[in-house]
Amino acid sequence: MIDIINILLALASVVFGAFGWLAPRYTMSVLDLKQGESEMGISEVRASVGALFVALGVGCLIIGTPAAYLMMGAAYAGASLGRATSLALDNPPRTKALVYFGIEATMAAWLIAANS
């Protein structure tokens, strides 16, 4: 059962990351981000919200060890820490930020607990 959930979470990372990588303008609209005077925002979304998470999920699927899934858990723990910091300091749209925090924190908790 642990292996199945690990694989499903890796696939979710790939799917969500694919949106950021291949549809950055759509992703920016979902995240309430606005394009600036340069294309750097789109580049950043493709890289840090997109392809990074695709590679993370694909890496876990290829390596397939508990250590790989534990590392994905550490990455999602970092994302949830950043989200929690933002909730405390930045006043983002509360409901949306809490939903994203919940997803990131839940993925992190599972991946770390199940693969430690």
N, CA, C and O atoms as a DFTB+ gen file, in Angstrom:
464 C
 N C O
     1  1       0.811      -1.201       0.000
     2  2       0.000       0.000       0.000
     3  2       0.860       1.274       0.000
     4  3       0.537       2.258      -0.666
     5  1       1.968       1.231       0.767
     6  2       2.864       2.387       0.808
     7  2       3.389       2.693      -0.590
     8  3       3.428       3.849      -1.010
     9  1       3.794       1.637      -1.309
    10  2       4.333       1.840      -2.663
    11  2       3.306       2.479      -3.583
    12  3       3.651       3.349      -4.382
    13  1       2.062       2.067      -3.482
    14  2       1.012       2.616      -4.353
    15  2       0.801       4.104      -4.056
    16  3       0.718       4.918      -4.976
    17  1       0.715       4.451      -2.784
    18  2       0.511       5.863      -2.425
    19  2       1.724       6.691      -2.836
    20  3       1.567       7.804      -3.338
    21  1       2.938       6.163      -2.629
    22  2       4.140       6.876      -3.074
    23  2       4.078       7.159      -4.573
    24  3       4.350       8.278      -5.006
    25  1       3.727       6.163      -5.353
    26  2       3.645       6.324      -6.806
    27  2       2.576       7.338      -7.170
    28  3       2.798       8.178      -8.043
    29  1       1.427       7.278      -6.523
    30  2       0.358       8.243      -6.812
    31  2       0.807       9.677      -6.497
    32  3       0.492      10.598      -7.249
    33  1       1.533       9.871      -5.402
    34  2       2.016      11.207      -5.060
    35  2       3.085      11.683      -6.041
    36  3       3.141      12.866      -6.375
    37  1       3.927      10.770      -6.499
    38  2       4.919      11.145      -7.518
    39  2       4.220      11.535      -8.818
    40  3       4.600      12.510      -9.466
    41  1       3.204      10.777      -9.190
    42  2       2.445      11.113     -10.402
    43  2       1.727      12.449     -10.249
    44  3       1.659      13.225     -11.202
    45  1       1.190      12.726      -9.059
    46  2       0.539      14.019      -8.812
    47  2       1.552      15.152      -8.965
    48  3       1.234      16.198      -9.530
    49  1       2.762      14.949      -8.467
    50  2       3.803      15.959      -8.614
    51  2       4.102      16.207     -10.092
    52  3       4.273      17.352     -10.510
    53  1       4.165      15.136     -10.878
    54  2       4.420      15.261     -12.314
    55  2       3.277      16.017     -12.997
    56  3       3.522      16.918     -13.800
    57  1       2.045      15.658     -12.683
    58  2       0.886      16.291     -13.334
    59  2       0.804      17.771     -12.971
    60  3       0.676      18.617     -13.855
    61  1       0.877      18.090     -11.684
    62  2       0.805      19.503     -11.278
    63  2       1.989      20.291     -11.832
    64  3       1.833      21.431     -12.270
    65  1       3.158      19.684     -11.811
    66  2       4.331      20.348     -12.359
    67  2       4.214      20.584     -13.857
    68  3       4.688      21.596     -14.372
    69  1       3.582      19.647     -14.551
    70  2       3.422      19.800     -16.008
    71  2       2.612      21.044     -16.350
    72  3       2.875      21.697     -17.360
    73  1       1.632      21.375     -15.518
    74  2       0.871      22.606     -15.766
    75  2       1.781      23.827     -15.692
    76  3       1.732      24.689     -16.570
    77  1       2.606      23.910     -14.658
    78  2       3.511      25.043     -14.522
    79  2       4.532      25.092     -15.641
    80  3       4.883      26.171     -16.120
    81  1       5.009      23.937     -16.059
    82  2       6.033      23.867     -17.088
    83  2       5.481      24.174     -18.478
    84  3       6.062      24.956     -19.230
    85  1       4.350      23.547     -18.805
    86  2       3.837      23.623     -20.172
    87  2       2.713      24.643     -20.355
    88  3       2.409      25.034     -21.482
    89  1       2.104      25.070     -19.269
    90  2       1.031      26.069     -19.341
    91  2       1.267      27.139     -18.267
    92  3       0.448      27.301     -17.363
    93  1       2.380      27.863     -18.365
    94  2       2.717      28.804     -17.292
    95  2       1.730      29.950     -17.154
    96  3       1.492      30.411     -16.037
    97  1       1.154      30.421     -18.235
    98  2       0.187      31.525     -18.120
    99  2      -1.074      31.070     -17.385
   100  3      -1.615      31.804     -16.558
   101  1      -1.533      29.870     -17.687
   102  2      -2.676      29.309     -16.969
   103  2      -2.330      29.154     -15.484
   104  3      -3.113      29.529     -14.612
   105  1      -1.166      28.605     -15.215
   106  2      -0.733      28.410     -13.830
   107  2      -0.642      29.743     -13.098
   108  3      -1.051      29.856     -11.943
   109  1      -0.105      30.744     -13.776
   110  2      -0.016      32.073     -13.157
   111  2      -1.402      32.609     -12.820
   112  3      -1.583      33.233     -11.774
   113  1      -2.378      32.376     -13.684
   114  2      -3.730      32.864     -13.392
   115  2      -4.332      32.123     -12.200
   116  3      -5.004      32.735     -11.370
   117  1      -4.097      30.809     -12.105
   118  2      -4.610      30.030     -10.975
   119  2      -3.973      30.486      -9.666
   120  3      -4.623      30.503      -8.621
   121  1      -2.700      30.853      -9.734
   122  2      -1.968      31.280      -8.542
   123  2      -2.082      32.778      -8.263
   124  3      -1.421      33.295      -7.362
   125  1      -2.912      33.467      -9.026
   126  2      -3.087      34.915      -8.874
   127  2      -1.787      35.686      -9.101
   128  3      -1.535      36.692      -8.437
   129  1      -0.966      35.217     -10.034
   130  2       0.268      35.909     -10.383
   131  2       0.048      36.697     -11.663
   132  3      -0.702      36.279     -12.545
   133  1       0.702      37.828     -11.753
   134  2       0.573      38.672     -12.937
   135  2       1.912      38.760     -13.653
   136  3       2.971      38.838     -13.029
   137  1       1.837      38.747     -14.973
   138  2       3.038      38.887     -15.774
   139  2       3.561      40.310     -15.646
   140  3       2.790      41.268     -15.692
   141  1       4.863      40.444     -15.486
   142  2       5.477      41.756     -15.339
   143  2       5.933      42.319     -16.668
   144  3       5.471      41.901     -17.730
   145  1       6.830      43.257     -16.595
   146  2       7.338      43.913     -17.794
   147  2       8.230      43.001     -18.626
   148  3       8.407      43.231     -19.822
   149  1       8.796      41.962     -17.998
   150  2       9.631      41.026     -18.740
   151  2       8.968      39.648     -18.718
   152  3       7.932      39.451     -18.083
   153  1       9.572      38.723     -19.406
   154  2       9.068      37.349     -19.433
   155  2       9.676      36.511     -18.311
   156  3       9.487      35.295     -18.283
   157  1      10.396      37.133     -17.395
   158  2      11.073      36.385     -16.341
   159  2      10.081      35.655     -15.429
   160  3      10.392      34.575     -14.927
   161  1       8.902      36.226     -15.208
   162  2       7.903      35.555     -14.379
   163  2       7.475      34.232     -14.984
   164  3       7.338      33.235     -14.275
   165  1       7.264      34.220     -16.292
   166  2       6.893      32.982     -16.983
   167  2       8.039      31.979     -16.892
   168  3       7.815      30.790     -16.669
   169  1       9.251      32.459     -17.064
   170  2      10.419      31.591     -16.952
   171  2      10.498      30.971     -15.555
   172  3      10.787      29.783     -15.415
   173  1      10.244      31.770     -14.538
   174  2      10.308      31.282     -13.157
   175  2       9.223      30.245     -12.884
   176  3       9.477      29.244     -12.213
   177  1       8.030      30.473     -13.393
   178  2       6.942      29.502     -13.212
   179  2       7.297      28.195     -13.915
   180  3       7.142      27.120     -13.336
   181  1       7.770      28.278     -15.154
   182  2       8.160      27.055     -15.870
   183  2       9.205      26.261     -15.085
   184  3       9.153      25.033     -15.030
   185  1      10.156      26.981     -14.479
   186  2      11.254      26.315     -13.784
   187  2      10.857      25.835     -12.388
   188  3      10.928      24.641     -12.095
   189  1      10.440      26.769     -11.528
   190  2      10.283      26.434     -10.108
   191  2       8.922      25.865      -9.739
   192  3       8.813      25.129      -8.759
   193  1       7.895      26.184     -10.491
   194  2       6.567      25.638     -10.213
   195  2       6.280      24.464     -11.150
   196  3       5.376      23.664     -10.905
   197  1       7.058      24.375     -12.220
   198  2       6.779      23.395     -13.244
   199  2       7.771      22.259     -13.334
   200  3       7.617      21.229     -12.678
   201  1       8.790      22.452     -14.149
   202  2       9.705      21.363     -14.480
   203  2      10.415      20.795     -13.254
   204  3      10.735      19.607     -13.230
   205  1      10.667      21.613     -12.241
   206  2      11.277      21.114     -11.012
   207  2      10.433      19.988     -10.411
   208  3      10.972      18.952     -10.020
   209  1       9.124      20.183     -10.335
   210  2       8.252      19.176      -9.738
   211  2       8.019      17.990     -10.669
   212  3       7.774      16.877     -10.204
   213  1       8.092      18.219     -11.977
   214  2       8.060      17.094     -12.919
   215  2       9.279      16.213     -12.682
   216  3       9.153      14.996     -12.539
   217  1      10.460      16.828     -12.639
   218  2      11.692      16.070     -12.436
   219  2      11.703      15.358     -11.082
   220  3      12.180      14.229     -10.969
   221  1      11.178      16.022     -10.067
   222  2      11.105      15.413      -8.738
   223  2      10.267      14.137      -8.772
   224  3      10.689      13.100      -8.259
   225  1       9.092      14.212      -9.370
   226  2       8.224      13.039      -9.451
   227  2       8.792      11.952     -10.337
   228  3       8.763      10.777      -9.970
   229  1       9.310      12.323     -11.502
   230  2       9.895      11.335     -12.412
   231  2      11.107      10.676     -11.760
   232  3      11.296       9.465     -11.880
   233  1      11.924      11.463     -11.075
   234  2      13.072      10.895     -10.376
   235  2      12.662       9.840      -9.367
   236  3      13.291       8.786      -9.270
   237  1      11.612      10.121      -8.619
   238  2      11.113       9.138      -7.644
   239  2      10.617       7.876      -8.340
   240  3      10.868       6.765      -7.873
   241  1       9.920       8.047      -9.444
   242  2       9.399       6.881     -10.174
   243  2      10.538       6.035     -10.749
   244  3      10.446       4.808     -10.774
   245  1      11.592       6.676     -11.203
   246  2      12.723       5.940     -11.765
   247  2      13.541       5.268     -10.663
   248  3      13.852       4.080     -10.753
   249  1      13.889       6.029      -9.625
   250  2      14.727       5.482      -8.551
   251  2      13.937       4.490      -7.719
   252  3      14.417       3.393      -7.432
   253  1      12.724       4.870      -7.330
   254  2      11.800       3.960      -6.668
   255  2      12.164       3.493      -5.277
   256  3      11.552       2.548      -4.780
   257  1      13.123       4.108      -4.633
   258  2      13.506       3.679      -3.286
   259  2      12.816       4.550      -2.235
   260  3      12.384       5.663      -2.535
   261  1      12.715       4.048      -1.009
   262  2      12.165       4.891       0.051
   263  2      12.944       6.197       0.214
   264  3      12.351       7.232       0.521
   265  1      14.256       6.164       0.015
   266  2      15.052       7.386       0.160
   267  2      14.644       8.443      -0.877
   268  3      14.631       9.637      -0.578
   269  1      14.318       8.005      -2.074
   270  2      13.881       8.954      -3.110
   271  2      12.563       9.607      -2.701
   272  3      12.401      10.821      -2.820
   273  1      11.628       8.797      -2.220
   274  2      10.333       9.346      -1.799
   275  2      10.479      10.197      -0.539
   276  3       9.750      11.173      -0.363
   277  1      11.413       9.835       0.333
   278  2      11.699      10.661       1.514
   279  2      12.204      12.038       1.074
   280  3      11.825      13.054       1.656
   281  1      13.046      12.071       0.061
   282  2      13.560      13.351      -0.436
   283  2      12.432      14.177      -1.042
   284  3      12.413      15.397      -0.881
   285  1      11.492      13.537      -1.735
   286  2      10.345      14.277      -2.257
   287  2       9.538      14.839      -1.081
   288  3       9.025      15.955      -1.162
   289  1       9.427      14.084      -0.007
   290  2       8.763      14.588       1.193
   291  2       9.470      15.802       1.767
   292  3       8.823      16.747       2.218
   293  1      10.802      15.782       1.752
   294  2      11.556      16.939       2.241
   295  2      11.301      18.159       1.361
   296  3      11.196      19.278       1.863
   297  1      11.201      17.944       0.049
   298  2      10.918      19.059      -0.857
   299  2       9.539      19.650      -0.574
   300  3       9.379      20.870      -0.529
   301  1       8.548      18.782      -0.385
   302  2       7.213      19.287      -0.085
   303  2       7.142      19.901       1.313
   304  3       6.344      20.810       1.543
   305  1       7.957      19.423       2.246
   306  2       8.028      20.068       3.566
   307  2       8.583      21.483       3.419
   308  3       8.117      22.410       4.082
   309  1       9.573      21.644       2.554
   310  2      10.103      22.980       2.290
   311  2       9.055      23.886       1.673
   312  3       8.947      25.057       2.036
   313  1       8.280      23.343       0.736
   314  2       7.212      24.137       0.122
   315  2       6.176      24.544       1.162
   316  3       5.720      25.687       1.171
   317  1       5.802      23.613       2.039
   318  2       4.796      23.952       3.054
   319  2       5.349      24.937       4.076
   320  3       4.600      25.764       4.597
   321  1       6.645      24.866       4.372
   322  2       7.264      25.857       5.263
   323  2       7.221      27.241       4.626
   324  3       6.900      28.225       5.292
   325  1       7.538      27.316       3.355
   326  2       7.456      28.597       2.652
   327  2       6.035      29.128       2.624
   328  3       5.812      30.327       2.787
   329  1       5.076      28.239       2.419
   330  2       3.667      28.647       2.396
   331  2       3.237      29.136       3.775
   332  3       2.541      30.146       3.880
   333  1       3.640      28.435       4.835
   334  2       3.287      28.854       6.198
   335  2       3.906      30.217       6.520
   336  3       3.270      31.066       7.144
   337  1       5.140      30.411       6.092
   338  2       5.794      31.701       6.289
   339  2       5.019      32.804       5.580
   340  3       4.818      33.888       6.128
   341  1       4.588      32.516       4.359
   342  2       3.807      33.490       3.608
   343  2       2.485      33.794       4.296
   344  3       2.068      34.950       4.360
   345  1       1.830      32.767       4.809
   346  2       0.572      32.989       5.528
   347  2       0.788      33.898       6.735
   348  3      -0.066      34.726       7.053
   349  1       1.925      33.745       7.405
   350  2       2.204      34.549       8.590
   351  2       2.636      35.974       8.250
   352  3       2.340      36.902       9.003
   353  1       3.330      36.159       7.128
   354  2       3.958      37.455       6.859
   355  2       3.384      38.239       5.678
   356  3       3.487      39.466       5.647
   357  1       2.786      37.554       4.716
   358  2       2.478      38.210       3.441
   359  2       1.006      38.504       3.191
   360  3       0.682      39.261       2.276
   361  1       0.127      37.938       3.962
   362  2      -1.311      38.139       3.769
   363  2      -1.800      37.730       2.369
   364  3      -2.455      38.516       1.685
   365  1      -1.478      36.490       1.948
   366  2      -2.003      36.028       0.661
   367  2      -3.493      35.728       0.795
   368  3      -4.017      35.733       1.909
   369  1      -4.189      35.467      -0.318
   370  2      -5.593      35.045      -0.200
   371  2      -5.655      33.820       0.713
   372  3      -5.154      32.752       0.363
   373  1      -6.263      33.979       1.866
   374  2      -6.165      32.996       2.950
   375  2      -6.661      31.603       2.569
   376  3      -5.967      30.616       2.812
   377  1      -7.827      31.511       1.989
   378  2      -8.383      30.189       1.678
   379  2      -7.507      29.452       0.679
   380  3      -7.185      28.280       0.874
   381  1      -7.124      30.133      -0.386
   382  2      -6.295      29.498      -1.410
   383  2      -4.948      29.074      -0.821
   384  3      -4.488      27.959      -1.068
   385  1      -4.325      29.940      -0.058
   386  2      -3.026      29.619       0.527
   387  2      -3.138      28.461       1.524
   388  3      -2.248      27.613       1.591
   389  1      -4.220      28.422       2.291
   390  2      -4.420      27.314       3.233
   391  2      -4.641      25.986       2.517
   392  3      -4.156      24.949       2.969
   393  1      -5.365      26.010       1.413
   394  2      -5.575      24.778       0.634
   395  2      -4.236      24.272       0.115
   396  3      -3.921      23.090       0.257
   397  1      -3.444      25.161      -0.487
   398  2      -2.137      24.745      -1.002
   399  2      -1.232      24.270       0.128
   400  3      -0.525      23.273      -0.022
   401  1      -1.248      24.974       1.256
   402  2      -0.472      24.541       2.416
   403  2      -0.906      23.142       2.844
   404  3      -0.066      22.283       3.111
   405  1      -2.201      22.918       2.910
   406  2      -2.705      21.609       3.324
   407  2      -2.245      20.492       2.409
   408  3      -1.869      19.417       2.877
   409  1      -2.272      20.735       1.113
   410  2      -1.814      19.724       0.149
   411  2      -0.327      19.454       0.337
   412  3       0.097      18.302       0.426
   413  1       0.457      20.518       0.397
   414  2       1.906      20.366       0.537
   415  2       2.274      19.691       1.858
   416  3       3.111      18.789       1.882
   417  1       1.658      20.121       2.944
   418  2       1.971      19.557       4.256
   419  2       1.536      18.099       4.361
   420  3       2.233      17.286       4.969
   421  1       0.394      17.763       3.776
   422  2      -0.077      16.379       3.805
   423  2       0.845      15.472       2.998
   424  3       1.202      14.381       3.443
   425  1       1.227      15.929       1.811
   426  2       2.160      15.140       1.001
   427  2       3.472      14.960       1.739
   428  3       4.020      13.858       1.775
   429  1       3.987      16.044       2.333
   430  2       5.250      15.966       3.084
   431  2       5.137      14.987       4.243
   432  3       6.015      14.145       4.434
   433  1       4.068      15.091       5.013
   434  2       3.904      14.235       6.197
   435  2       3.856      12.767       5.804
   436  3       4.514      11.928       6.419
   437  1       3.064      12.461       4.766
   438  2       2.985      11.057       4.321
   439  2       4.352      10.561       3.856
   440  3       4.841       9.531       4.320
   441  1       4.958      11.300       2.939
   442  2       6.197      10.848       2.320
   443  2       7.319      10.688       3.349
   444  3       8.115       9.754       3.259
   445  1       7.382      11.583       4.311
   446  2       8.426      11.481       5.334
   447  2       8.115      10.328       6.298
   448  3       8.996       9.521       6.593
   449  1       6.888      10.245       6.783
   450  2       6.535       9.201       7.752
   451  2       6.596       7.798       7.138
   452  3       7.081       6.863       7.775
   453  1       6.112       7.655       5.920
   454  2       6.035       6.331       5.305
   455  2       7.381       5.835       4.800
   456  3       7.561       4.634       4.598
   457  1       8.329       6.744       4.594
   458  2       9.581       6.345       3.955
   459  2      10.811       6.558       4.832
   460  3      11.941       6.461       4.356
   461  1      10.588       6.852       6.125
   462  2      11.724       7.052       7.063
   463  2      12.155       5.728       7.656
   464  3      13.086       5.686       8.459
